[in-house]
Amino acid sequence: MSANTFSFHLECIATPIGDMLVVADEQDRLRALGWADLEERLKRQLTSRYGNLQLRSQPVSTSIRNGLLAYLEGKLDAIDAIPVESGGTAFQRSVWEQLRRIPAGTTMSYGDFAARIGRPKAVRAVGHANGANPICIVVPCHRLIGADGSLTGYGGGLPRKRWLLDHEAAAQGRLI
């Protein structure tokens, strides 16, 4: 393997909303999280960030797997401690970092989020960064919604976005 080739672990985990593809590096940092039925999309995202890439089918760390499974069982804060390394531009990384600060069970419009991060005129750029997020759920891009409260684009599909929002609300004992 050349020095310019990235090698990541890939594990498929069954979830209530489809098989989830979990990609992690040797340092047990989550690099990508996506859906098996959208595997090509995930691979395109990884290739665009890292170039030459080798995905080895092997389990990711127990802490990543257990954190994801605990979240899916209703312990919403279990994903907060999962370390991530996402690549991307400085702006994208800042958006993704701030997404992790939106509390579980909370939604926010793209405009409100842009204002929150000090970039009120960057609504479209925030939308593009959100759409390029390679680590769904843990970097909770599903928590951003349209200004009118409608569900807008989600790389995993709107039914999954709805499920994640409903799951978070139910785990907190309320409905959205």
C-alpha positions in Angstrom: 0.0 0.0 0.0 1.4 3.4 -1.0 2.0 6.1 1.6 -0.8 8.1 0.0 -3.4 5.4 0.5 -5.8 5.7 3.4 -6.9 2.4 5.0 -10.1 2.3 7.0 -12.2 -0.3 8.8 -15.7 -0.9 7.5 -18.5 -2.6 9.5 -22.1 -3.0 8.6 -24.5 -2.7 11.5 -28.3 -3.6 11.4 -30.5 -0.7 12.5 -34.3 -0.1 12.6 -33.9 2.1 9.5 -31.6 -0.1 7.4 -28.1 -1.4 7.5 -25.6 1.3 8.5 -22.1 1.4 7.2 -19.6 2.5 9.8 -16.1 3.6 8.6 -13.3 4.2 11.1 -9.6 4.7 11.1 -6.8 2.9 13.0 -7.0 5.6 15.8 -10.7 4.6 16.4 -12.0 7.8 14.9 -15.3 7.7 13.0 -14.6 8.8 9.4 -17.9 8.1 7.8 -21.4 6.8 8.6 -23.9 6.1 5.9 -26.4 3.5 4.7 -25.8 0.2 2.9 -28.5 1.0 0.2 -26.5 4.2 -0.5 -23.0 2.7 -0.4 -21.9 4.3 -3.7 -22.7 7.7 -2.3 -20.6 7.0 0.8 -17.7 5.7 -1.3 -17.8 8.9 -3.5 -17.7 11.1 -0.4 -14.8 9.2 1.0 -12.9 9.2 -2.3 -13.4 12.9 -2.8 -12.0 13.6 0.7 -9.2 11.0 0.8 -8.4 10.0 -2.7 -6.8 6.6 -2.8 -8.7 4.5 -0.3 -8.8 1.0 1.0 -11.9 -0.2 3.0 -11.3 -3.3 4.9 -14.3 -5.3 6.1 -13.6 -5.6 9.8 -15.2 -4.5 13.0 -14.8 -0.9 14.2 -13.9 -0.2 17.8 -16.3 -1.4 20.5 -16.7 2.1 21.8 -18.0 3.4 18.4 -20.3 0.4 17.8 -21.7 0.5 21.4 -22.2 4.3 21.2 -24.2 4.0 18.0 -26.3 1.1 19.3 -27.0 2.9 22.5 -28.2 5.9 20.6 -30.5 3.7 18.6 -31.8 2.2 21.8 -32.7 5.7 23.1 -29.6 6.8 25.0 -29.2 9.9 22.8 -26.0 11.3 24.4 -24.1 8.0 23.7 -22.9 9.4 20.4 -21.5 12.6 22.0 -18.2 10.9 23.0 -17.5 9.3 19.6 -14.4 10.9 18.1 -14.7 11.9 14.5 -12.3 12.9 11.8 -14.2 14.2 8.8 -11.8 15.8 6.4 -13.5 18.6 4.4 -12.7 22.3 4.2 -12.2 24.5 7.2 -15.8 25.9 6.8 -17.3 22.5 6.5 -15.5 21.2 9.6 -16.7 24.2 11.6 -20.3 23.6 10.5 -20.0 19.9 11.3 -18.5 20.7 14.7 -21.3 23.1 15.5 -23.9 20.6 14.4 -22.7 18.4 17.2 -23.7 21.1 19.6 -27.4 21.1 18.6 -29.1 19.2 21.5 -30.7 15.8 20.6 -34.4 16.2 20.0 -34.0 19.8 18.9 -34.4 21.1 15.4 -33.2 24.4 13.9 -33.7 26.1 10.6 -30.7 26.5 8.3 -31.0 30.3 8.7 -31.1 30.1 12.5 -28.1 27.8 12.5 -26.2 30.1 10.1 -26.9 33.0 12.5 -25.9 30.9 15.5 -22.5 30.2 14.1 -22.0 33.9 13.3 -22.5 33.6 9.5 -26.1 34.8 9.0 -25.7 35.4 5.3 -24.1 31.9 4.7 -27.4 30.0 4.7 -26.7 28.3 1.3 -23.1 27.5 2.3 -24.3 26.0 5.5 -26.8 23.9 3.5 -24.1 22.7 1.2 -21.8 21.8 4.1 -24.7 20.0 5.8 -25.4 18.1 2.6 -21.7 17.1 2.3 -21.5 15.8 5.9 -20.0 12.3 5.7 -20.9 11.3 9.3 -24.7 11.2 9.6 -26.3 10.8 13.1 -23.1 11.5 15.1 -22.8 14.8 13.2 -26.5 15.4 13.4 -27.3 17.0 10.1 -30.8 15.6 10.4 -31.6 18.3 13.0 -31.6 21.1 10.4 -34.9 21.8 8.8 -36.5 24.3 6.5 -37.5 27.8 7.7 -41.2 26.8 7.5 -40.5 23.7 9.7 -40.6 21.3 6.7 -38.1 18.5 6.4 -35.7 19.3 3.7 -33.0 17.2 2.0 -31.2 14.4 3.8 -28.6 12.2 2.2 -30.1 9.1 3.7 -33.6 10.0 2.5 -36.4 12.0 4.2 -38.0 8.9 5.8 -34.8 8.3 7.7 -34.6 11.9 8.7 -38.2 11.7 10.0 -37.4 8.5 11.9 -34.3 10.0 13.5 -36.2 13.1 14.6 -39.2 11.0 15.9 -36.7 8.7 17.7 -35.0 11.6 19.5 -38.4 13.1 20.5 -39.7 9.7 21.7 -36.5 9.0 23.7 -37.1 12.3 25.5 -40.8 11.5 26.1 -42.3 14.0 23.7 -43.5 14.2 20.1 -42.5 16.7 17.4 
